[in-house]
């Protein structure tokens, strides 16, 4: 009797183990470019469905820790099924507008006919790099200053990489702030060389025509630094400039009135006012929006 009961328990446990792990998805990485990734997913006969979602390498767990409790995700699989693309048959998908030379991870969660999740599949992919092995050099050009008191003032700055540049980071900062104890050269370089995975505007590839919030008659410094395809940082580029006075500025059209302004930090969290490097989203009464970076 005891042997029979033991055999039954072992068989039941084996059945549960097979049920929980039998479903799977095969995949092929078909093509990877500087800004796109193409993968074909093929579920096996035990898979009732699957979902897939792309993340920058190392950020999926961070996002699960951040959003899981708030959105009610019990497992990573719950998040992938909620955020990802869901399919039941063989499917080819291409992610576009990705960053060159960036490590990504595609999380794939499949489940069987009983709704039991299989083990998570993680596909590592690195996009092709741009740039060369030489010195990464940036050139900065100060452009138009515009706006008005009601809608806010802005400064256009263009950051131009040479052919060796793989990625560059760009900011402007108040000259007075840079000369304070909080900044200085060492802190500035540490800031510019860090990764900001939650800021979609931080990594720049090619020419960056940036619109910054700025005040009239004020001294600023535009900074940029880049690294080459080997990950070697080039020299810091800097241009000091003073914005013109408010008189004579090219103002926005009279019918383009501001309906609201929202401020976000680099993690995408909304703030009551600009603080540090801030993403400013302005909505106008005609339904259009504009986005600018501002350093306070």
N, C-alpha and C positions, 0 to 999 in steps of 0.2 A: 504494500500500500504506500509506504513512504517513498520507495523508488519511483512508483508510478506518479506520485504527486510532484516529486522533484523533476522528473522528466517533463511533466506538463508545464511547470513553471519555467524551465529552461526553454522549452519550445515557444512559450508565450513571449518571453523576453527577446528571443531571437526574432520572432515575428515582428515585434514592435521596433526592434533595431533596424530591420530591413525596411519596414514601412517608412521610418523616419529618414532613411538615407538612400533609398533606391533611386528616387528621382534625381535627374541631373540634366545639365545643359552643356553641350559641346560648343566650342566657338573657334573661329579663325579670325585672326587680325589680318584683314585683307589689304589695307593700305594705310600708311601714316605719312602725313605731310607736315609742313611747318605749322599749319593752322587747322588741320582736320584729322579725324580718326574714323576709319570704316571697319566695322566688325560684323561678322555673320554669326548669329546664334541658332543652334539646332537642338531643340529639346529631345530627350529620349522618350521611349514609350511609356515610362512611368511618370513623366512630368505632365501634370494637368495644366500648368501655366508657369510663367516666369516673369520677373520684372528686372529691369536693369537701369542703373543710374551712374553717371560719371562724376567724379570728384577730383580735385587736386590731391595728389598723393599726401596721405597723412591727415586729411581734414575731415574724412567721413566720421570718424569716432568723435572728433571735436563737435561736429554738428549734431550728432546723436545725443551727446551729453548736454548740449545747449538747448536743443529743441524737443528732445524726447519727452521729458516730463511735462513740458508745456502743451505738446500736441498729443499726448497720450500714447506714445510709442513704447511698447513693452520690450521690443527687441530691435536690433538693427534691421532685421527683415521687415518689420512693420514700416520702418521709415522708407526702405527701398520700394516697397509696394505702394506706398502713398505718394512718393515723389517721382518714381521712375516710370518708364514706359512698360506697359504690360502686354504680353503676347502669349499665344498658345502654340504657334507653329514656327517653322524656320523663318527667320527675319534678318534682313541686313539693315544696319543703321549707320549713318554718318553724322558725327558731331562736327560742326563747323565753328569758325570764329574762336578757335583755341589759341593758346599762346605757344610760340616756338620754343623749343628746347625745354619744355615743361614736363615734369613727371605727373602722370595721371593714374587713377585707379578706377576701373569700372566694376561696380558691385553688382552681382547677379544673384537674385534670390528666386529659387523655384520651389514648387510644392506639388504634392501628389494629389490623387483624386479625393483623399480624405481631408485635404487642406493642411496636411502636415508639411512644415517647411524642411527642406533639405539643408545640408551645410552650405554656408555662403561661399560663392565663388568670387574671387577677387582677381581681376585681370590687370596687370601692370603694363602701362604703355607710356612711351616718351615720344613727344612730337619731335620732328626734325628741327635742327637748330638753324639759325641764320647768323650772319656775321662771319668774321675771320679770326685768324690767330694773332693779328697785329694789334696795335694800340687802339683802344676804343676812345674816340674823341668826339665830344659834343660841341656844337655851336649854338649860341642863343641869340635870337633876334627879338627885340622889343617892338611890339606892334601897336595897334590902335588902342586908345583909351576912350571909353564912352560911357553912356548911361546918364542917369539923372538922379536927383536927390530922392524923388518919390520911389523910383523903381530900383535904385541901387546903381553903383558905378562898377565898371569892370575894366580889366586890362588884358589884352591879348599878348601872349608870349609864345613864340615858336621855338621849339627845341629840335635841332637838326643833327642826326647821327652821321658819322662817316661809315664807310662800307664794312668796317671791322666790328661795328656795334651789334651785339646780339639783343640786349635789352637795356633800357635806361630808366632812371627815376628822376622826376623833375618837380621842383617846387618854386614858389616865391615866398619870401618872408620879409617882414618889416625890418629895415636896417637897424632900428633901435632894439628890436627883439633879438636879432642876431648878435648885437654887441653887448647884450645883457649876460649875466652869469648863467642863465638857464641854457644858453646855446653855445656859441663859440665853435671853432673848427672841429674839434674832436667830437662833440655831441652831434654836430651837423652831419659829419661823415658816418657816424654810427647809425643815425636816423635814416640817411639816404640809402645805406647799404642793407638795411634790414628787409625782410620779406613782410608783405602785408597781403596775405591771401584773401582777406575779406574786402579789400578795396579794388574794385574792378578797373580803376584808372591808374593804379600804382605802376604796374609793369607796362612800359611803353615800347612799341616796336615800330621802327620807321619814324617819320616826322610826326611830332606831337604839337598840334596847334591848340594850346590850352587857353581857356578863358578863366581868369581869376577874379574874384571879388577884390576890389581895391578902392582906396579912398583918394580923392583929389589932393594935389599938392603934398604928396607924401613920398618919402624915400623908401625904396624896396631893393632887395637883391634877389635876382633870379639865379637859381642853382640847378645844375644837372650833372649827373655822373652815370657812366655806362660801363658795362663789362663786355668782353668779347666772347667768342664761341667757346673758349677754354675756361670761362668763368673768372678771368682776370680783370680787375677793375682798372679803368683808365683814370686820367687826371680829372679833378673837379673843375667844371666850367662855371663861371660866375660873371654876371653883368649887373652892375649897380645902376639904378635909374630912379628918376623922380617923376611921378605922375603930374600932369598939368593941372592947373586950376579948373574949377567947375565951369567958368565962363568959356563959352565957345565949344564945349564938348558936343560931339554928335549925339543927340538925344534919340531915344527910342521913339517910334511913332506914337502920336498922341493917343491913338485908340488902343495901344498895347499897355493896358493897365495891369498891375499885379493883383492877383486874387488871393495869393497866400504864399508863404515861404516856409519850408521845412528843412531842418538840419539833421544830418546823420553822421555818426562816427564811422571809422573804418570797418567796424564789425556789422554795420547796417542798422545799428540801434538809433532810434530817433532821440534828439536832444532838444532842449528848450531854446538854446542859443548856440552859436558857433564857439567851439573850444578846441584848440589844437588844429590839426589838419582835418577839415570838415568838408563833407559833401553837401552843397546847398542846392536844393531843388526848388525852383521858382515856378509857380503856376500863374498864368495870365488869364484875364477875363475872356479871351477868345478861345480858351481851351488848350493853348500850346504850353509847353514847359521848356525850361532851360536848366541845365545842370552845370555847376561850377565848383571848383575846388577853392577853398580859402584857408589860409593859415592865420590863426588868431593867437 
